[in-house]
Amino acid sequence: MEERKPDWLKVTVPTAAVPVARRVGEVLDQLGIPTVCRSARCPNLPTCFGAGTATFMILGDVCTRTCRFCAVTHGRPAAPDPGEPARLAQAVAALGLRYVVLTSVDRDDLPDGGAGHYADVIRYLRGAVPTAVVEALIPDFAGEQEALAALIDSRPHVVGHNLETVRRLTSLVRDRRAGYDLSLSVLRTAKGLDPNLVTKSTLLLGLGEREEEVQDALADLRGVGVDVVVLGQYLRPTPRELPVARYVPPDEFRWWEDQARSLGFAAVVAAPLARTSFRAAEAYAALR
């Protein structure tokens, strides 16, 4: 049986954030733009929406993969929406965002994994809202280097790709088409295509990993040139996903932050509720 969620994972939403969060939700609903914040049941949703920020999920909200830690719907997705880049830029402008995180479902049904559409969205955003920093949290594109090169050519400021867990647990936690070494290869290739590009990855703790395995994963990420690493607590989105093996206390996250910094990461975000987009603008600013 999964242990009771500890107090440090309870989110308190400031009263002043409620109307702002409601407005953000209304804008996104009006424009028909899904957010990973909602579909993945992110614990930071009230806080981020309350601050007028969101992570936008492009290429639809149906994923072709079935990772066991994620609550995003899986199945057969619809064709990419050619009007999405314009609507997304409209939303970013309406919300006054200065830092935009884009992510997507996996699109193994598309020849390029959706990289071309992803690149179109980034180019449109950079042209329509030139002051915004654009972070692209990408899938692995099945390891196709041409697809990754097309995305890098659209000039995002940050490219993230999540390792998610340690090597031993990858086959349990992630879809069989994903892979520990494949993810490292994506990050290595991205940095090789543009050495000035900021690269980023996330590890979720509490899935049954051992300390030395996390150390190895951090070393592997640093070894492929990752600049920013995020460590957060795995939280079971629904009863269908993997149960939490352990709730990691805040002081351990602080310890992991020190460990990651000692390996040479330029920025580290480590906290129970940390996710890829959590404090993303702050981490990017630390690199400038």
LINJORA-V646088 format. One record per residue. PSI is psi as a letter, one per 40 degrees, with the letter a starting at -180 (none if undefined). NEAR is the number of other C-alpha atoms within 12 Angstrom. D_LAST is the distance of its C-alpha to the last C-alpha in Angstrom with 2 decimals. Layout:
psi = (PSI/PSI)
near = (NEAR/NEAR)
d_last = (D_LAST/D_LAST)
This chain:
psi = (h/h/i/i/h/i/d/e/e/h/h/h/h/i/d/d/d/d/d/d/d/d/d/d/d/d/d/d/d/d/e/f/h/i/i/d/d/d/d/e/f/h/e/e/d/d/d/d/d/d/e/f/i/i/h/h/h/i/f/a/f/h/i/e/i/g/i/e/e/h/e/h/h/i/a/h/i/i/i/i/h/e/e/d/d/d/d/d/d/d/d/d/d/d/e/f/i/e/h/h/h/h/i/i/i/h/g/e/e/i/d/e/e/e/d/d/d/d/d/d/d/d/d/d/d/d/d/d/g/e/e/h/h/h/h/h/h/i/a/e/f/f/e/h/d/d/d/d/d/d/d/d/e/e/f/i/d/h/h/i/h/h/d/d/a/i/d/d/e/d/d/d/d/i/i/d/e/i/i/d/d/d/d/d/d/d/d/d/d/d/d/d/d/g/d/e/h/h/i/i/i/i/h/h/i/e/e/e/i/i/d/d/d/d/d/d/d/d/d/d/d/d/d/e/e/h/d/h/i/h/h/i/h/h/h/h/d/i/e/d/i/i/i/h/d/i/h/h/i/d/d/d/d/d/d/d/d/d/d/d/d/d/e/e/h/d/i/h/h/h/i/d/e/h/i/d/e/h/f/d/d/d/d/d/d/e/e/none)
near = (10/16/14/16/22/17/13/17/23/16/18/17/20/16/14/16/21/21/19/24/27/23/23/37/32/20/28/33/17/16/23/24/36/34/39/37/37/28/28/34/22/34/30/34/34/31/32/37/35/25/28/33/40/46/43/46/37/45/42/34/34/31/34/31/32/29/30/32/36/34/28/33/28/24/18/19/25/20/20/26/22/19/20/29/34/26/27/43/35/26/36/38/27/22/28/20/30/28/36/43/42/43/43/44/44/40/37/31/23/24/16/26/34/39/41/29/32/48/36/31/43/42/30/28/38/29/22/22/28/22/18/27/30/43/44/44/44/44/45/43/38/32/30/25/25/23/30/40/28/27/40/40/24/31/32/40/40/44/52/48/46/43/44/46/44/38/32/22/31/31/22/26/36/29/26/18/25/35/31/33/26/26/38/38/30/42/46/34/30/43/31/21/25/25/20/20/32/41/46/47/48/43/46/45/43/34/36/26/30/20/20/15/21/32/28/23/39/43/25/30/42/32/19/29/33/44/40/45/50/45/46/40/41/39/39/31/24/19/15/16/23/27/26/29/23/25/32/35/23/23/15/21/30/22/21/33/31/23/28/34/24/17/26/21/33/27/34/42/41/38/34/37/33/35/40/47/47/36/32/43/30/19/28/34/18/17/20/13)
d_last = (45.40/41.78/41.26/40.61/37.05/36.03/35.23/31.56/31.06/32.62/30.42/31.33/30.51/30.41/33.25/31.08/29.02/32.15/32.72/29.09/29.21/32.53/31.24/28.38/31.03/33.40/31.01/30.25/33.98/35.02/32.84/33.82/30.35/30.29/27.44/26.94/26.75/30.46/31.83/30.27/31.22/27.82/28.36/25.36/26.87/28.29/25.20/22.84/25.49/26.18/22.64/23.08/20.93/22.21/21.68/23.80/26.14/27.31/30.31/32.56/33.03/35.42/34.22/36.24/35.46/36.74/34.33/36.05/33.19/32.42/34.46/33.47/36.75/37.76/40.29/40.71/38.01/38.79/37.71/34.22/34.35/33.70/33.13/30.27/27.37/28.81/29.51/26.07/24.53/27.20/26.27/22.55/23.66/26.39/24.21/21.51/18.69/15.10/14.02/16.72/17.62/20.42/22.76/26.30/29.50/30.72/32.85/35.02/37.58/35.66/35.86/32.10/31.26/29.91/27.10/28.41/28.48/24.99/23.79/25.88/24.27/20.71/21.94/23.85/21.01/18.67/21.68/22.95/19.85/17.37/15.07/14.66/12.03/14.44/14.57/17.80/19.56/22.27/25.70/26.83/28.77/31.51/29.68/30.33/27.97/28.91/27.86/24.44/24.06/25.05/22.36/19.57/21.09/20.42/16.67/15.11/11.34/12.12/15.54/17.15/20.64/22.34/24.50/26.02/28.35/29.70/31.75/35.14/34.61/33.07/36.49/37.45/34.35/33.25/35.31/37.29/35.44/32.12/31.61/29.57/29.47/28.99/25.78/24.49/25.57/23.69/20.37/21.32/22.38/19.31/17.16/20.03/20.17/16.57/14.95/11.54/11.92/10.34/13.62/14.88/18.36/20.54/23.63/26.30/28.43/32.03/33.55/35.58/33.17/33.80/31.46/31.68/30.96/27.65/26.81/27.78/25.73/22.54/23.42/24.13/20.79/18.98/21.58/20.58/16.91/15.61/12.07/12.61/16.15/18.02/21.48/23.89/27.64/29.74/31.86/34.91/34.63/38.40/41.45/41.20/38.09/37.93/38.69/36.29/37.32/35.73/33.65/31.04/30.84/27.68/28.11/27.98/24.66/23.35/24.97/23.38/19.89/20.82/22.29/19.29/17.00/19.77/19.55/16.04/14.03/10.33/10.91/14.46/16.24/19.93/22.56/25.89/24.82/21.39/21.14/18.64/17.68/17.98/14.94/13.00/10.91/10.33/9.41/6.89/5.33/5.70/3.78/0.00)
